[in-house]
Amino acid sequence: MLPRPLVFVAVVSWCAGCPASPTHSDPHAAHGASDSSGSTSHPVEDDSESTAPSPEPETSTSDASTEDGPTPDTTTGGDPTGSQCQADVQDCPDGFKCVLRRDERAWEFVCLPVLGDGGAGDACMHDGVVAGTDTCNEDTWCIGSFDTTGAPWDGVCYPLCVGGSCEALDDVCVGIGMLPICATACDPLLAGSCGEAESCILRGYEEGFVCFPSGADPHGQGEPCETGISCIPGLHCSQNVAGCDPDDYCCTALCDVDVPGDACAEAGPMAQCQAIGVTTPGQEHVGACVAP
């Protein structure tokens, strides 16, 4: 087994226009990075294929509630629609949920009415980033092909991560911009570990691989990619892919570093199976076919 490469990456946001860390304000410029030894970089996934710029955040997830606006009205006398709220505690009154939307100035967490009853895993419709509402129930949020223009999208309801924990044992809490949701951990080398409309992609080296909605037009081996959802299931977006410029990101085959054999033969004559560097228990064996 080849030694695990030392990898440094910049986290990119699934919705490229969503609030993000100030040090990662341009997700497409900060695709990933290589260390001084030339190690392979793998873009960490929670990005859509939108090309909109990322504004600087006004708050963090933990304090995105009341500093610049009204608190949610939990009494019966007022309408809490549009009141600022705290996404990680879901502090809106009954019949509302704290979600992400974009107003004329910036992204914000606000209380919006629950308009549907879709549960986790159900198909859904999101009304767009300006409206902010969807057809999921109060415990879930609609994730799909993000559109910064305000156009609606089809997607899948994912559970909101409240208090930093998820109900399902196989779920992990990950961020969509600063909106925490629960996504199912998966094995990218095991077919069928995600739903029919999902792909098993790398979310982070600690979070590991999780199920996210598949991209609309996935690419094949050796083709350019932006993130993991840019590739067909079973492929991974990486640098140092045979047939591509070493600094470019291209789709390449995933492999098991613990299984001997020529698993990377179809990825090019120079391709070798190298560990991606995931530290999540049970996923350390996942590698990618890259040129040394």
C-alpha positions, 0 to 999 in steps of 0.5 A: 500500500502506498503511504497516505499523501499529506493533503491540504484543501480549502472547503468549498460551499455546496451553494457557491453563493452561500455564506462561507468562511472568510478565508474561503470566499471564492470557492472556485479559486480555492478548489484545493491545494497541494503541499510543497511536496506536490501531494494530490489535492481533492476538492472537499464537497459541499458545492454546487456547480454554480459560479456565483461569487461568495459574499463575506459572511455577516455571522457564524452559524452559532450566532446567526440569529438576532444581532442585526434584526428581530428575534423570532416572535414566539407569541401568538400576536405577531407574524414571525415570517422573515425574523432572524433566527439561529439555524443550529437550534431551530428557534422559530415558532411552530409552523415555521423553520429557520432556513437560508435565503438571500435578500437584497443585501446578503444571505440570512437565516430567517423564519419561514413558514412550513409549506409542505410535509416531505420527510427525509429522503422524499422528493421536494421542490425548493422555491429558490434562494430569494423565496427560501421556502420549500415543500419539505416539513419542519424538520428537513430542507430541500437540497438540489441543483442550487441556482443563485438566480432565484429559480426553483429547483427539484431536490431531496429533503435532508434532515436539519442538524439541530444541536450538532447531532443527527437522529439516524446513527449513520448520519453526520452533521455537515454544513450547506453554507452555514446551514447544518444538515444531516447526510448519510455516511456512505462507502464510495466503493460500495454500489448502492450505498446512497439513494438513486438520485444521490452520489457518495462524495467527499465532504471533508477529511473528518466527515468523510464520504456522505450521500449528496444529490447527484450532479445534473451532467456528470463527467467520465474518466479523465474529464474536467470536474468542479467537485465530486458531484461533477463526476459519475458515481464511482469516480472522484474529482482530483488533481494529478489525473492521467491525461490531464494537466497535473494542476487541473481537476479531473474525474478518476476512478476510486480504488481500495488501497488495501486490495492488491491488484491493478485497480487503476489500469483503466485510469491510465498507464501511470495511474496508481491507487493512493489513499485520499486521506479520509480519517473517518473510521471505516473509510481510511481505505478509500483511494483514488487512481492518480499519477504519482 
